[in-house]
Amino acid sequence: MRSDGRVARITEVVAGSPKSFDDAVTVGFRRASKTLRGITGLKVKDQRCRVEDGKIVEYRVTLEVIFILES
């Protein structure tokens, strides 16, 4: 009896948005979806803000994008 398992890979993506962390996650996911097939999940690894003149001008996230490798 043979059992074929699935193998996943994780790729890191950094994305930014002037609106919010949530929007930065969406921006990163949409971009990753253009080139990666079989995405099964995301993990927000890091959150940072870029500041200019005492104001937050960009929300940045580092995402781990999890996807299944094709056979």
C-alpha positions as CSV (number, residue, x, y, z in Angstrom):
1,M,0.0,0.0,0.0
2,R,1.4,3.4,-1.1
3,S,0.7,6.7,0.7
4,D,1.4,9.9,-1.2
5,G,1.7,12.8,1.1
6,R,1.6,16.5,0.3
7,V,4.7,18.7,0.6
8,A,4.4,22.4,1.3
9,R,6.8,25.3,0.9
10,I,7.0,28.6,2.6
11,T,8.0,31.8,0.9
12,E,8.5,35.2,2.6
13,V,6.8,38.3,1.2
14,V,7.1,41.9,2.4
15,A,4.2,44.2,1.6
16,G,3.2,47.7,2.5
17,S,0.1,49.9,2.5
18,P,-0.5,53.6,3.6
19,K,-3.9,52.5,5.0
20,S,-3.4,49.7,7.6
21,F,-1.7,46.4,8.6
22,D,-4.8,44.6,7.3
23,D,-4.5,46.2,4.0
24,A,-0.8,45.4,3.8
25,V,-1.7,41.7,4.3
26,T,-4.2,41.9,1.5
27,V,-1.7,43.6,-0.8
28,G,0.9,40.9,-0.1
29,F,-1.6,38.1,-0.5
30,R,-2.9,39.4,-3.8
31,R,0.6,39.8,-5.2
32,A,1.7,36.4,-4.0
33,S,-1.4,34.9,-5.7
34,K,-0.3,36.1,-9.1
35,T,2.8,33.8,-9.1
36,L,2.2,31.1,-6.5
37,R,-0.4,28.4,-7.0
38,G,-1.9,26.2,-4.2
39,I,-1.6,28.8,-1.4
40,T,-3.1,27.2,1.8
41,G,-2.3,29.8,4.4
42,L,-0.4,32.9,5.5
43,K,1.4,33.8,8.7
44,V,2.2,37.4,9.7
45,K,5.7,37.1,10.8
46,D,6.4,40.8,11.5
47,Q,4.7,44.2,11.5
48,R,6.5,47.6,11.2
49,C,5.6,51.2,10.4
50,R,7.5,53.7,8.4
51,V,7.4,57.1,9.9
52,E,8.1,60.6,8.4
53,D,7.8,63.9,10.2
54,G,6.2,62.3,13.2
55,K,3.4,60.5,11.3
56,I,2.9,56.9,10.1
57,V,3.2,56.9,6.4
58,E,3.3,53.2,5.7
59,Y,2.3,49.9,7.4
60,R,4.6,47.0,6.5
61,V,4.1,43.3,7.1
62,T,6.4,40.3,6.5
63,L,4.3,37.3,5.5
64,E,5.1,33.6,5.3
65,V,3.1,32.3,2.4
66,I,2.4,28.6,2.6
67,F,1.7,26.7,-0.6
68,I,1.6,23.1,-1.8
69,L,4.2,21.9,-4.2
70,E,2.8,20.5,-7.4
71,S,3.8,17.0,-8.4
